Amino acid sequence: MSRYELSRAELAPLLAGTPDYRVDQLWDGLYRQLLDPEQVTVLPRALRLRLADEPLLAPALHVATVQRADGGETVKWAVGLEDGARVETVLMHHPRHSTACVSSQAGCAMACSFCATGQAGYTRQLTTGEIVEQVVLAARAARDAGRRLDHVVFMGMGEPLANYDSVLAAVRRIVGDIGIGARHVTISTVGVVPGIKRLAAEPLQVNLAVSLHAANDQLRNSLVPLGRRYPIESLMGACADYVAATHRRVSFEWALIRSVNDRDSDAEELAALARTLRAHVNLIPLNPTPGALDLGLVGTDPSGVRAFRTHLERRGVNVTVRRARGRSIDAACGQLATRATSTARS
């Protein structure tokens, strides 16, 4: 149980015998001020001491290791949960903003061949509170660094749309209570079509990123096993419905793998899909993981990345190349949970 699991109504009994406004003060302390209950100094000292001993207000995340890379601009936490499950959370500082990359599951059942989390297997879903608490952890660290956390991406461990209810409840807390704008929240998926359709009906202006990686079913099925259940035609139909319902642009994530999906023919196929939806393409040179290396999958070299990008741009596709952040601490895209234990680096 996380202190961020409770609703306002569920907090109220913990403050029995105090004025009703104490609930709002505690809620504001937890979400806006990012404080532990005993640090909410607008509450009487005796009440704070009582709340500090309340099991329902104990933290759910227990930091095992902290690692830093990129001159301290990237931070990764390995955190243990009450039942022994383990997840990882990453904070990335950019010149104009700071982003938290949060996990939605302990492990992942999608089994993508190039992803460390998928190679490690699935443990369980995270609760709403466990997800929100990751954001609070990153927001506190950003504040301590003189920054403000203003972006959240669900690109950590797990498939967010396979844990739909907890993820959407967490998004509502992140937006409505922590105060991060919905348009600064991105939910990533490897293509859970029913989840995309549900998300299209939500009154939230969040961003949708689809981990595509291949634009034909034969290749995609070898990289992303879920493609066998939801072929590209079905996935593109769901994305089109999402765009029509939300008027939001979809992003396609494409991990560039040398001699696998970085050929001219791959760029042609991707461009055709992207132009149809006016989608943005994020190119991500594949980051090394043990499972990928065992399969002979390595990232496209810089010249190949530039050529692939140029090929897309000449065909009218809006495209960016994502800079690898935290690769030295296994915090880059696809690397989370590569190692069970690790030591801090700077």
N, C-alpha and C positions, 0 to 999 in steps of 0.2 A: 504494500500500500504506500502510495506517495502522498505527501501533503497536497500535491497538485491534482489529486484524484477527486477531492471533495468539492461539491458545489457550495454556493453560499448557504443554501438551506441546510446542507449537511455540516457546515461549520458552526451553525447557530447553537446546537446543543453543547458544543465544547466551550461556549462562552455563556452558559446558563447563569442567570443571576446578575448579569451585567446589562447596561443599556443596549438597545438594538444596534446603535451606530457602531458598537465595537466590532461587529462582524465586518462592516465596510472598512473599518480601519485595519483590521487584520488582513482582509483581502487585498487592500491597496498595498500593504506592506509586503505581502508575498509576491504580488504580480508586478506592480509598478516600481516599487522600491527594491525588489529582489532581495528581501531580507529574510533571515530566519525568524521564527516567531518571537524569540527572546530579544531580538534586535529592534522590534517595532516599538519604539520608545513612547509613542503616543498612548500606548496601553499602560495601565498601572503596573508597577513592578511585580506585585504579587501575582497578577494575572499572567504576566510574561513568564514567570517562573513555573506556573502551573502548566502553561501551554508547552513549555520546553520539555516537560516530562510526559506529554500526551503522545502515546504511541501512534495515533492516527496522523500526527503532524511530523512524524520522523521523516527524514529524507529517504528516498528509495534508492538513490544512486550513491555508491561508495567508490570513490576514485582509487584505482589501483596503481596506475601510472600516468604520468604527464610527459609528453614529448613535444619538443619544439623544433621547427625547421624554418628555412627561409629567413634567417636572421631574427627569429622570434615572431614573424608575421603569420606563421601557421602553428597551431597548437592542436594536439590530439590527446584526448583522454580515453583511457580504457577504464570502464566503470563496471563494477559488479553489482548485481541486483540481489534482492533478498533471498531468492531461491538458488543462487549460485550462477545464474545465467550471466553472460558478459556481452556488452555492446561497446561500440566506440563512437565518439562524437568529435567533430573537427570544427575549429574556429579559424577562419581565414580573414586577415586584414588586407584590404585593398586600399589604394590611395583615397578613394572617395566613399567607401562603405566597408562594412564588416559583415561576414556571412557565417552562419552556423549551418553545418551539414549534419543532420540528425538521423538517427536510426529509427526504424519503425517496427522491426522485428529483431529478435536475437537469432542470428543466422538468416538463412534464406532458402526457400524451397525451389527457386526458379532454376538453379543448376546451370547458369550460363557458363560456358566453357572457359571464359577468360577472366572471370570474376572470383576473387579470393573468397568472398562471403558465400557465393553460390557453391564453391568447391567444398566449403566447410560444412554445409548442410544446415538444416533448420532445427531450431530449439523451440521457440514459442513466439507468440505475439507479444508486443509491448502494450502496456495499458496507456490510456490517455495521460495519466499523471507522469508515467515514466518518460513519455515523449516530451511533455511540457517541461519537465525538470531538466532535460538536456538543454533546452533553449535557455532556461534560467542560468544553468551552469556557464554556458557560453556568454550570455549577456553580462553576467557578473565579471567574467574575465575581461571582456571588452571594456567594461566600465573601469576596471582596475588599470587598464592600459591607456586610459584617457580617451577611449573610443566609445561609440554607441553601436550596438548590434541593430542592424536595420534590414537584414535579409536572412531568410531561412529557406534552406533547400532540403527536401526529403530525398536525399541521394546517398544516405548512409547505408547501414546494413538493412537488408530486407526489401520486400516489395510493398510499397505503401498501400496500393489499391487492393492487396490481399488482406490488409488489416484496416479496411475502409472506415468502419465506425469509430475506432479509436483515433485514427489519423484525422478524420474530419472534426471530431470533438476537440482534438488538440489544436487544430488550425483555428477553430473558433476562439479558444482561449488565447492563443498566440496573437491573434488579430484584435479581439475585443478587450482583452485584459492586460496582456503585456504591452500591446500598442504598436505592433509591427504591421505595416500596411499590407492588405491582402495582395496587392500587386507586387509585393516584395517577397511573396511566399511561392515556392515552386514545388509541385508534386511530380515526382518522376515515376515512370512505370515502364516495364518491359513489354507492356501491351495487354493488360488485363481489360479486355473489351467491356465486360459488364461494369467494371469500376469506372471506366471513362464515361460510359453512358450515365451512370449515377452522378458523376461529378458535373456533367453538363447541366444537370437540373438543379445544382446547388446555387443559392444566391450569394456566392462568394467569387470575387474577381481574382482568383489565384491563377498562377501559371501552370500549364501542363507541359511536361517534357517527356517525350517518348523515346526510350532507348531502342533505336531501330537497328543499326549496325549492318543491315543488309536489306536490299530492296527487291529481292526475289525470294520466294518461299524455300527453295532448295538450300540456298546458302544460309538464310536466316534460321532455318530449323536446326542446322548444325551448330550454330552459335548460341541461339536462344531457344531452348526446347519448347517453351510455351507457344512458339509459333505454330506448332503442330495443332494446337487447339484453336488458336485464333490466327488464321492465315492473314497475309498482308491485305487482301481485299477487305476482309472483315475489320481489320485494324484501321485501315484508311477510312472506311465508312464511319466507324465510331469517331475518328478524329474530325471528319467533316461535320458530323452532327454536333460535336463539341464546339467547333468554330461557329456554326450557324446559331447555336443557342446562346453562346457567351460573347460572341464577337471578339474573342481573344485569339491571338496567334499561338499556334502550337510550335514547339521546338522539337527537332529531331536530333537525338544524340547519336553520334557515329564514332565508335572507337576504331581508329584506323589501324588495321593489322596488315603487315607487309605481305604482299602477294596473295592476300585473301579477299579483302574488300576495298583495296586502294587503287584498283585498275581503272582505266578510262571507261570501261563498260559499267563498272560499279557507279562511277560518277554520273554517267548518263541515266541509269535507272533511278538513282537517288534524285537527280534534278527533276525528272519527270514527276515523281511523287511530291517533291517539295513545291514545285510550281503549281500543281493542282490545288494545294491547300494554302499556298502562299506561306509556307512554313519557313521558320528560321532553322538553319543547320549549325549545330555545334560540333566541330571536329575535335576529337580527343585522341592524340597518339596513344596507342595501347600502353598502359603502365605494366611493368613486369610483375607477375605473380608466379609462384611455383607451379601451379596447375597449368597455366598458359605456357610456360616454358617447357613443361613436360610434353605438351602437345605441339611444340615447335611454333607457337604463336608469339610473334614479337612485333613491337610497334613500328609503324612506318617511319623512315628517317625524315629529317627536316625538309630535304629537297622534294621528297615524295609528298609530304604534307602540303607544301606550297603548290605543287603541280595539281593536286587534287582540289585544293581550294580555288585555284585559278580556273580549273575546268568547270566547277560549279558556278563561279561568278560569271563566266562568259555565257552561261545558260540562264542568267537572270535570277540566280538563287542568292538570298541574303545569307552569308556564312561568316562564322568566326572560328578561330582556333583557340581552344581553351588552354591556357597556360597550366602546365603540371605544377601543382602545389603540394608540398609535403611528401614527395616521392621517397626521400631519404628515410622517412619514418613510417613508411607504408600508410600514408594518409591520403594518397592521391586516388582518383577515381578508380574503383574496382579493386583497391588494395586492402580495404578494411578487414581486420581479423586475419591478416596473413600470418601473423605470429601470435601465439597464445600468450607469450610473455615477452617483455622488452624492457630496455633501459632508456632513461631520458637522454636526449641528445639536444644540442643547441646549434 
